[in-house]
Amino acid sequence: MGRIHILSDQVANQIAAGEVVDRPASVVKELLENSLDAGATRMVIAVEGGGRKLIRIADDGSGMVRDDALLAFERHATSKLRSSDDLLSIATLGFRGEALPSIASIARVEMVTRAAGETSGTRMEIAGGKLLLCEDAGAPAGTTLTVRDLFFNTPARRKFLKSETTELAHVTALVTHYALAHPDKHFELHSATHALLVAPPVRQAAERIFQIFGQDTLDQLLPLAAEIELERAGLPEPPPWRRPADYQAAEPGWLRIVGFTSKPELEKLNRNSIYCFVNRRLVRDRLLMHAVSEAYRNILPPTSFPVVLLFVEMPPEEVDVNVHPAKTEVRFRQAAWVHDFVRDTIRNKLTLGRPAAGFLQALTAHPSATPALVLPSSPPSPNFGPDFAPWETPSSGGGSPSPLPDREQPEEDGFRLSGPPVAPSPGVLPFAAPAIVAGAQQGSLAAANGARASGCSSALADEPDAEAAGSPSLHGLASLRPLGQLRESFILAVNQEGLWIIDQHVAHERVLFERVLRQRQAQQVERQRLLMPMLIDLLPAQMVTFAAIARELEANGFEVEPFGPRTIAIKAAPAGLEGPALERMVVEVLEQAGSPEQAENLEAARTRIAASIACHAAIKVNTPLDPARMEWLLAELARTEHPTSCPHGRPIVLRYAWKDIQRAFHRI
């Protein structure tokens, strides 16, 4: 007997479900896209248990007659394709006909639908891919799909789901994305306890941004609008002797960009605020992400990210959406054009739409101190119209877009001087490289969580390894005698070992960080009540994160409670935090916990909160300190367990050893 056999329909559907559905948010995405394709103008989503127990989506779309309702749960049954030629020009969000049968094979599904003009609707029940019920039912025009007990018959898949809070955060982020993409439609998202998002239809995208992000964010955004023509397929016209008999020159296509991009003053800690849509389809495309990063290169620090709402529109035949089972990735027919057009459009808006920043003016005045700035030569510069002008951007060579990085972080950080290193002047010997005081760094968030050094005032990079340079004694910190400050940011101090430079901000940050952790462990956190509660508006996904870490915030000295569906009220906070620093600290903690996988680690959340409290309460740069204050700070730093680095991993002290100073002056 042969070894090869045909899989049953149930197994085939479950395999397809593994490609299409990997978590509750995937179910919401497929059903929400079906509603949009059906012309719905109002969508109400309800979830329980993070979507594992219940997902219900009700819409007012076109609905289905009884025969179509039965066919909808068959594999590859769709109303959106007729022939293979249609695959080359897909204008709908869904098209494969796999979503409903795949979901029905791993859950208990109920569908109630009625087409407009029909006297009665249809109610169906399916569990594990088996039809249990199909009957007439009264229903409003549209479709209501209820999915219960996701992965009930595939426990191996169910155990890979995260916590309810994590799954709810994914669902909330997804619905928020589609609400931004369709401002003319009504979106609601409800959990078992409260409404996470209520977004009535509005006329303009700016009004939708106001609904979701608030006025403060809207004020920091710049509108985008640009359009160019594309040469179909980007290929030259073939010579006459190679043309087929029925050859016709292709008409040029078009590429349009609309949306919003943030001013350089608005910085985020992760890419969660970059929303990219291609023909209103939510995508996570590496090419578009890279183009956005290139647009902000040398404008934002490499560890900061903008807020971007980007809508790329083009003829359906110019983009292939059939390259990923979940339809979250696309392939552009003319990728280089799209990349450079997105990059240049954003870059032009940042530079031409507002006064240039000081460092950009310096670049224009001193081009020799920067990388070569050239106009892209391939593909040709697009015609931006009267509001846009060609922008000179760093080129990776040849004018083509720089290669996409294999990792998410940009390859370079800031401007770099070109040319050979400058030799020291005759008769001047440079000091030996200072030794970074090294030690145990178990408290470093950079090593544990990859967190960026947010708020830290200065970074010292490219230093030699401390052991190779001769690590100084940590006991020497206690004997330091301050001499003064360097630009009111660094403390200069001496002892028998040599000259020390201490970053006052990160030194105080380390002191406060360990104090917060001790007080948290002893449940004796110092807190101060605010004269008036501070109200902070949050995004729907941030409200979910807040609910997950509210108890830990309380243990760290906060008294916070919900104040409406999208607002929290801070009534008390840890001592030392007040005003704008308090608000920035709370938002920072919620953004750093924006990766739902990280939010489940309570120990990491505890350390992250303590580090953020310490950073925002610590002495800032450009702050004058009297001798008594400097002596106190050095003494407190010497008493910490890890006086070598701040909680984010940056070095605190540098030492020029006495022997190195003597050697530099030819004394030894």
C-alpha positions, -999 to +999 in steps of 0.1 A: +000+000+000+013+034-009+025+059+018+010+090+002-027+098+010-050+128+008-057+147+039-092+150+052-110+184+048-109+189+086-071+184+088-066+206+057-087+234+073-067+232+105-035+234+087-048+265+068-060+279+102-024+276+114-013+299+086-042+324+089-051+323+126-024+322+153-041+343+180-075+361+187-063+392+169-059+372+137-096+362+139-106+398+145-085+409+115-101+384+091-136+391+102-131+429+103-117+428+068-147+408+056-170+434+071-152+462+053-153+443+020-190+439+025-194+477+026-202+480+063-202+515+078-206+504+114-187+477+132-190+467+168-165+443+182-168+426+216-142+403+232-139+383+264-109+366+279-086+384+255-106+368+226-101+332+237-135+329+252-155+352+229-151+373+198-182+389+183-183+413+153-215+428+142-217+449+110-243+466+088-228+454+056-245+437+026-251+405+044-258+371+027-286+350+014-290+315+027-271+297-001-242+321+001-241+317+039-237+279+035-210+283+008-191+309+028-177+281+051-164+260+022-127+262+015-117+287-012-153+299-016-152+336-023-172+363-041-141+384-048-123+364-074-135+348-107-103+338-125-066+337-121-063+371-138-081+386-109-051+378-087-031+404-106-055+432-095-068+426-060-088+455-048-104+439-017-089+431+017-098+395+016-099+372-014-087+337-007-119+323+009-099+306+037-108+327+067-142+314+077-136+277+072-102+280+089-118+297+119-147+273+120-124+243+121-108+255+154-136+272+173-174+272+179-189+297+154-223+312+151-233+334+122-265+354+118-268+372+085-295+389+063-291+404+029-308+438+023-342+432+008-346+397+022-376+391+045-357+368+068-321+360+077-301+329+083-286+315+115-258+289+114-238+270+140-205+253+133-181+236+158-148+221+148-157+224+111-190+205+114-223+221+106-246+218+135-275+241+126-289+261+097-322+278+101-342+309+093-339+337+118-349+373+123-320+396+120-311+432+110-294+437+076-258+428+079-238+400+095-230+391+131-203+365+136-196+350+171-165+329+177-163+310+210-136+288+226-108+295+201-086+264+197-109+243+218-100+212+197-063+220+192-049+223+228-014+224+215-021+256+197-041+270+227-011+267+251+009+290+228-014+319+235-003+346+259-022+361+288-056+376+284-041+411+288-015+405+261-041+391+236-065+419+244-036+444+237-031+429+202-068+431+194-070+467+206-040+477+185-055+460+154-089+477+157-072+511+164-052+506+131-083+500+110-102+529+127-073+552+116-075+538+080-113+543+077-123+575+094-156+575+076-168+544+094-180+537+129-158+514+151-165+502+186-144+478+207-157+464+240-141+441+265-161+423+293-157+453+316-157+485+296-155+502+262-119+503+249-126+523+217-157+543+205-149+561+172-179+576+154-174+584+117-157+617+109-151+636+076-113+640+078-084+618+089-073+646+112-105+643+132-099+606+136-064+613+149-079+636+174-104+610+185-077+584+191-045+603+199-058+636+213-051+672+204-015+673+218-004+646+193-024+661+164-006+695+170+027+677+165+018+661+132+025+675+097+002+665+068+016+646+038+003+647+003+022+638-029+016+620-062+038+608-091+034+587-122+049+553-125+062+536-155+044+503-157+067+476-144+096+501-145+110+485-176+121+502-208+101+498-239+114+467-259+130+473-293+107+467-323+124+435-333+116+420-299+080+432-296+052+406-298+026+411-326+000+423-301+023+446-281+008+478-268+028+503-247+016+503-211+000+534-197+018+549-167+004+541-133+003+564-104+016+565-068-001+586-042+009+593-005-013+609+020-012+609+058+007+625+086+042+625+100+054+639+133+077+668+139+112+660+152+102+671+187+078+642+191+097+610+199+085+575+207+104+546+223+093+520+197+078+516+163+043+510+175+032+544+164+042+539+128+010+529+109+014+519+072-014+511+049-013+501+012-046+507-005-062+509+030-047+474+038-028+473+071+008+460+064+040+455+083+063+461+053+101+463+058+105+484+028+081+511+040+096+509+076+131+514+061+119+544+041+105+560+072+137+554+091+157+569+062+135+600+062+143+606+099+179+597+097+201+623+114+169+641+125+158+617+153+183+597+175+186+561+163+168+549+194+138+572+189+109+567+165+083+590+150+046+589+148+036+583+112+002+576+096+011+566+060-014+558+033+002+545+001-023+543-028-016+528-062-034+507-088-040+472-075-019+457-103+012+476-090+012+457-057+011+419-049-008+412-017-008+375-022+026+369-007+018+361+030-010+338+044-021+366+068-018+393+041+004+415+063+032+417+038+031+430+002+054+431-027+057+462-048+062+459-086+085+490-085+100+488-050+127+513-055+103+540-067+080+534-037+109+534-012+125+566-025+092+584-030+081+577+006+115+587+020+117+619+000+081+629+007+085+627+044+119+642+044+107+672+023+079+678+048+102+677+077+126+702+062+106+724+039+074+725+060+091+742+090+123+760+098+154+739+096+170+728+128+204+742+138+224+711+128+208+710+094+219+745+088+253+736+098+253+707+073+245+731+045+273+755+055+299+728+060+293+699+036+328+686+040+320+675+076+292+652+065+286+622+044+281+630+007+247+645-001+235+637-036+203+637-055+190+602-061+197+593-097+179+560-100+150+559-101+144+595-114+133+621-090+096+623-088+076+654-096+064+666-063+044+696-076+045+731-062+046+721-025+076+698-028+112+701-039+139+675-044+156+667-011+193+658-010+196+627+010+226+605+020+232+579-006+245+544-001+260+545-036+247+548-071+215+566-060+195+534-053+179+530-019+203+519+008+200+482+016+174+471+040+190+462+074+188+426+087+180+440+121+155+466+132+179+491+147+194+516+122+230+507+112+244+542+120+237+566+148+239+602+139+264+621+116+299+608+113+329+628+101+344+615+068+380+615+058+412+603+076+416+608+113+431+642+123+467+639+137+475+657+169+493+690+166+531+688+170+543+688+206+509+678+220+505+642+233+469+630+238+459+614+271+456+577+272+421+565+268+402+569+301+392+537+319+355+530+322+349+519+357+335+484+353+318+461+376+288+438+379+258+450+359+230+428+370+209+459+373+213+470+338+181+471+318+201+472+286+215+438+292+183+423+306+156+439+284+173+457+256+157+489+268+170+522+254+186+547+276+156+571+276+161+604+293+198+598+301+217+629+291+249+616+275+263+585+261+300+575+260+307+550+233+336+533+216+356+531+248+381+503+254+372+474+275+377+483+312+397+452+320+421+458+291+426+494+303+431+484+339+399+487+359+403+511+388+392+502+423+356+509+431+366+516+467+382+548+454+348+563+449+344+569+486+376+590+487+367+613+459+370+651+464+350+672+440+368+700+422+338+715+403+316+709+373+322+707+336+294+727+318+272+721+349+267+685+337+298+665+348+315+665+382+353+666+382+368+649+412+402+636+423+417+611+447+450+592+449+441+571+418+438+601+394+412+624+378+376+612+377+347+625+356+312+616+369+280+621+349+258+638+376+225+627+360+232+590+356+250+589+390+219+603+408+198+580+387+217+549+400+213+562+436+175+567+432+170+534+413+184+513+441+165+534+467+132+528+449+139+490+447+147+489+484+116+508+493+095+487+470+107+455+486+101+468+521+067+483+510+078+517+524+077+538+492+077+575+498+048+591+480+034+626+478-003+635+472-010+659+443-029+691+451-050+684+420-053+651+403-033+649+370-054+637+341-036+618+313-053+607+280-041+573+268-045+553+236-068+522+238-038+498+238-022+519+266-053+516+287-050+478+284-013+480+294-022+503+323-048+477+336-020+451+335+005+471+355-018+491+377-010+470+408+027+474+403+024+512+398+005+513+432+033+493+449+058+519+436+040+549+451+014+558+426-023+563+433-039+561+399-075+552+388-094+552+355-112+585+349-134+576+319-129+551+291-096+567+279-083+588+308-065+580+340-063+603+371-030+604+391-037+614+427-004+605+443+031+598+429+066+588+443+084+617+460+105+637+435+081+634+405+058+662+396+045+682+367+056+673+332+082+649+344+055+628+361+034+627+330+063+618+308+073+590+332+039+574+332+036+575+294+072+562+290+064+532+312+033+524+292+052+527+259+081+505+271+056+479+281+041+483+246+055+449+236+029+426+251+054+398+255+075+419+278+045+430+298+040+395+312+074+396+330+065+412+363+101+414+375+111+432+343+081+456+347+091+463+383+127+471+372+115+492+343+092+513+365+119+518+391+143+529+364+119+553+348+111+569+382+148+573+389+155+588+355+128+614+357+135+624+393+173+625+390+194+657+388+193+670+352+222+681+331+229+719+330+221+720+367+246+739+389+256+720+421+273+735+452+303+716+467+281+701+495+257+687+470+285+672+449+300+656+480+267+641+490+261+627+455+296+611+453+291+596+488+257+582+479+271+567+447+299+550+465+273+532+487+253+518+458+257+481+448+265+489+412+281+523+410+295+517+375+264+521+353+229+536+353+199+513+352+198+517+314+235+506+311+253+538+305+286+544+322+286+567+353+323+574+359+355+577+338+390+578+354+422+592+341+448+572+361+477+592+377+503+572+358+485+580+325+486+617+333+523+615+341+531+595+310+513+621+288+535+648+303+567+627+298+571+624+336+577+587+334 
